[in-house]
Amino acid sequence: MSEASLDRLRQVHSQMKEELHRVIVGQDEVLDQLLIAIVTRGHCLLVGVPGLAKTLMISSLAKTLDLAFSRIQFTPDMMPSDITGTELLHIDPETGARTFRFEEGPLFSNVVLADEINRTPPKTQAALLEAMVERQVTSAGKRHELPNPFFVLATQNPIEQEGTYPLPEAQLDRFMFEVHVGYPSLDEEREILRRTTGGETAVPTSVLGSEELLDIQQAVRSVPVADHIFDYCLALTRGTRTRSAEEPLPFLKEWVTWGAGPRASQFLILGAKAKAALAGRNHVAIEDVQAVAHPVLRHRIVTNFSAAAEGITSDHLIDRLLDEVKADAGVGAGLPGVAS
């Protein structure tokens, strides 16, 4: 584990937050979750009603990173080749020889803003999500590697569903975090009015380059994790499942159709490692896992009709799950470990 890189992570985190707050008012928790995803090589889906600066947040974050940035505004008529690129016929002006050459699309950037991802058809969504997992695109049978680092930060409007294509659960699972962007407080909204109805608008400056970011990502992954932390993450993830070998928690049987898969446990560990590193600790604690449980699990728990009828959301279920799963879950006992 590189102590120098982790020290630099804490310094960079403070600098990036300072730069982002020149543009963004409040939203500290959202910004923290975005930064955690960046240092753990994760992708984020930001969900919030219009006007909450989701797009501005992501574009401003990209400005604090000395990385290539592209924005894709998704529309219903967009084809996969519009984002991945396509083979174009190239004619040599001297010899007249004709060859096909791959023209890279906007996905070939380090930071990709996928604006209103639910407005494009499933075929184009699938092309994007393939790139997120494989970090490559395929065109005419040839694979083309995407730049490293590579992040997709997508936005989605939860209230406008006409003419949209909601992401299936299997595709949502590719996102490390689903980040909920809420309304600002009264004081924050007053400050927004002051900043946005005046003269000049602040622009954040770059504080981190690609090579340094790659070093920080590697340092975060090297933060040690004790066995009981692995067991606790497994207890949380497996505790969301109603169709498993273990006896599910009673309240989940009533309100959940499907629970989280193994990718949730992986992201709980990675997010907890980043939280521990930012806190200046060289090991992961239970509270680090709990701090990232909501953004990791909320889009991986499929609630049923009964839950919808009673106004029960996945966040409510995660709150109860954190209350009922013991901190020493899985140690010397079957999963899930439930407090008596």
N, C-alpha and C positions, 0 to 999 in steps of 0.2 A: 504493500500500500504506500503510495507516494504522499507523504505528509505535505510536501510543498504544493502539490497539485490540489489537495484538499484545502489548504490555506488559501490558495488562489481562488478556489471555488467560492469560499465565504466572502472574499474580497469582491469578486466579480458579481456575486449575488447582490451585495449591497449597492454596487455601482449601477447595475442594471435596474434595480428597483428605483434608484434615485433618478436615473434617466427616464424611465417609463412614467414616473409620477410627474415629470414635467409636462406630459401629455395627458395621462390618464389620472382621473380623480378617484381615489379610493380603490376598490376592487383588489385589496391586498391578497386575499385568499386565492382569487383567480390567478393573479400574477405569479404567486408562489407555485401554484400547480402547473402553470405553463413552464416555469423555469425548471421545476423538477423533471418534467417530461423531456425538456431539452437536454439536460445533463444525464439522462438515462436512456437516450435514443428512442423515446416513446413518441407516439402520435396522439394528438388531442382533438376531441370534438367539443366545441363550445356551443352550448344551447342556451338561447335567451331570446326574449322578444325584441322586435326592432328598436333601434335607437340606443342600445346599451353599449355601443362602441366596441363590439366584438371584432369587427374588421380592423378598426383603428388599433386595437390592442395588439393584434397579430402583426400588422404592418409596422407598428412601432417597435415591437420586440425584434423583428427582423433587422431594423435599423441599428439596434444595439449590438447586433452580431455582424461581424465583417464577413458576411456570407452572401452568395447569390440568392436572390429572392424573386419569386414570381407569384402573381395572383391569377387565379382562374375563376371567372364568374360563371358558374354553372347555369345552363339553360336547357330546356326540354329538347332542343334540336341538336345538342352537342354529341358528336361521335367520339369513340375512343381515340381515334387518330388525332383528334383536335387537341388532346392533352399529352398523348405519348409521343407523337411524331409519326412520320410516314416516309415511305420510299418514294423519292422523286427521280425522274429521268434526267440524267446529266449528259450533255453532249459536249465532247471535247472540241473546242473551237479550232484546233490545229489539225487533228486527225479525223474528226467527225465521228469518233467512236462513241457509242452510246452505252452508258452504264447506269445502274440504279444506285442512288446514294441516299442514306438515311438522313432525314432532316429532323433534328431533335425538337420535341414539343416543349411546352412550358413545365412539364414534370422534371425536366433536367435542370433543377435548381437545388440548392441546399435546403431552403425553406419555401414550402409551397402552401399558399393560402387557398384552400378549396372553399370558396364562398358559396353558401347555400347549396351544400352537397346533395340535399334531398330534392333539388329541382332538376336533376339530370337523370336520364333513364338508367335502369339497372346495368345495361351493357357497359356504359361509360363509368358508372360507379365501380363495377367489377375491375375495369382496367386500372383505375386509381388504386383500388385496394390490393390488387396483385402487386403493384409497384411498392406499396407500403410494406408488404410482408417479404417479398423476394428482393426488393431494392434493385429491380431491373425491369425492363420492358422487352417484349418480344415483338419483332416486326419482320414479316417475310421469312419467318423461321430462324431469324438471327436474334441473339440476346444482346442487349445493350445495357451495360452497368450504369446505374444512377450515381450521382456524385456522393461522396462521403465527407461530412455527415449529411443525412437526408431526413427531413421532418415534414409531415403533413399536418397542418393545423386547419381543421375544417370548422365551418359555422353552420348552424341549423336553427331555423325559426320554428318553435314548437306550437305556435297557435295558428299558423296559416297552412292548411293541409290541402287546399284545392290546387290541383295541378302539380302535386309533388309525388315523389317516389320514396317512401320511407325506407331507410336502410334495414335490411333483415338483421336478425340477431347475430347470425354468423359473421356478418360483415362489421357490425358494431364491435364485435369482439376483437377486431384488429386494433382498435383504439385503446391506448393505455388508460387514458382518463376520459370520462365524460364530465366536463366542467360546466356547472350551472352558473350563469351570469345573472345576478339579481339586480333589482332596482337600487339606485343610490339612496343614501340617507338624505334628509332635508338639507343638512349643511353641505353635503357633497354635491347635491344637485344645484344649490345656490352657487357653489364654486365653479361648477361646469358652466353655468350661465355667464359668470364673470369672464371666464377664459375664452369662451367660444363666440362671444358677441362683441369682442373688443377688436384690437388691432392685430398685431402679429401673433402667429401661432408657433409655439415652441416645437423644435425638432430634436429628437434624441440623438446622441452621438454614439458611435461604435465603441465598445469596450472589450470585445472578445473576438478573436480570429479562429479559423477552422482548426489549425494545428493545436492551439491551446485548448480548444473545446474537446478535441479527441483525447488529449491527455487527461482532462478532467473526467470525461466519461469513463475512461479506463480506471482512474483512481476511485471513482464512485463504486464501480463494480467490484473493486478489491476490498471494500469494507467488510470485515468478517461478520458472520451471522451464526449465532449459537443454535444448537439443535432445537431448543424449546421455542425459538422464534419460527423456525420452519414448521414445527408442529402447530403453533398457534395460527399461522397463515393457512395451513391445511384444514384446521378445524373451522375457520371462518368460511373458506371456500366450500368445503364439503358440507358444512352446515347449511348452506343455501339450497342444497339439492333435495328434492322430494322423491327422486327416482334413483336411489343408490342402495348399496348393501346395508349401510347404517340406517338406524331408525331416525327419520327426520324429526326436527323440532316440531312440536304440535302446531304452533302458530304459522309455521311455514307450510304445513300440509293444507292449512285452510286457505292460504292466499297466494301460493306460488305454484306455477306450472312447471317452470324449468329454472335451474340454478346455474351458478357460474362454473366454467370449465377450468382446466389446469392453467390456462394463460392468466387467469385472475391471480392465482398464487404467485406466479412469476412476477407479475407487476406489483403485487403487494410487497414482495421482497425488494425489488428494485427501487420502488418509491420510498420504502422505509430506509434503505441505504442512503438515499439522497437526503432524506430528512435528518438522519443521524449525522451525516457529514456537515450539513448546514448548521446543526446545533453544536458542532465542535467536538462530537464524540467519535471515538474510533471503534464503536460497536453499535449494533442495532438494538433498540429497546422496544418493548411492547407498545409504548405510546407512539412510536414512529409508525408502526403498522396501523394503529387505530387512526392516525392522522390522515392516511391516504385511503382508508377503507371505502369511504363514500364515493369518491371519483372513480375508483377501480371497480367497485361492485355494482354501482347503480344501473349501468346499462347492460349488465350481465344477468340480472334477475328478472325473469318474465313473470309478471303478476297475472292473476286470473280475473274473471268477471266479478267474483265476490269482492276482491280487493278494490276494483274500480268502483263498485257500487257503494262501498263503505269509505271511499276516499283514502284508501291505504296505498301509499307509494313505495317504491323500492327503498327510498331513503328512510321511511318509517321502519321498514323491516330491518335495514342495516343497523339503525339505532338499537333496536331490540336485540339483534344478533350480537352486537358488541356488549350489551348488558348481560346476555345469558351464556356466552362462551367464556370459559374460564381462561385466565392468563396462562395457566399451565396445561391448557388443553392438549391432549394427545400424549402427554408424558406418563407412560405406564398405564394408559387407559385407552379405551376405544374412542374413535372420533365419531361425532363431534363431542367435545367436552362441555357439558352443560352444567352450570351452577345449580345446585339443589336448592 
